[in-house]
Amino acid sequence: MKWNKAGRPRTKPKVEPELDNKYTKEELKVYKDPVQALAMAVVKQWKDDGCPKQDADGIKPWVEILKTTERE
């Protein structure tokens, strides 16, 4: 025996907002500490780029931000 949903059947299909289709789940996530999230994104992108040596001095402040926020 097949059980159906209770109530009247839908006459219109449920439509997802177009906004959700344009962004990934990670992009729509809300962070408690946006500074830490930004620092994590910068370091992750640097690693994805192959850890270029010429950008090593620019990444150091972001790594320090990550270290200080993880301690708290």
N, C-alpha and C positions, 0 to 999 in steps of 0.2 A: 504494500500500500504506500503510495507516495503522499507525503504531507506537503501541503502548500502553505505559503505565508498567510498569516491571519490578516483580515481586513480586505478592503476592496483592491482589485488589481490596478496598477498604474495605467493611466491612459497616455501619459507622456513619458518617454524614457528619461532617466536621470542624466543630466548633462553636467559634465565636469567643467569648472571654469577654465577658460583658456590660459589664465595666468599660471596654473599648476603645470600645464604641458610645456611651457617655455623654459622652466627652471628645473634643475635636478633637486633631489631630496636634500643633498648637502647644502645647496645654495639657499634653500628655504629654511634651514635650521636656525633657530634663535639661540644665541649663546648667552650664558650668564656673565661671562667676562669677555667682552668684545676685543679688548686689547690683546688678551692671550690668544683668542681665535685668529686675529689678524697676524700675530707673530707666528703662529703655527702654520698658517697658510703661506706666509712668505718663506719660511724655512722649507716647507714641503715643496714649493715651487722651485726653490734653489736646488734641492736634491733631485727633483725630476729633470732639471736642466743639466744634470751631471756634475754638480758641485764645481762650477767654473772658478778657477784660481783668481781671476781678476775681480770677482765679486766677493771674495772672502772677507775683505775689510768692511764691506757694506752689510754683511749678514751678521757680524758679531753683535751689534746692538740688539738685533732681534733674538738671538740666542740668549743674551743676558736677560731680556724681558721674560723669555720662557723659563729660565732658571729661577728668577725671583718670584714669578707667579706660581710655580709649582711648589715652592717652599711654603707659601701661605696657604 
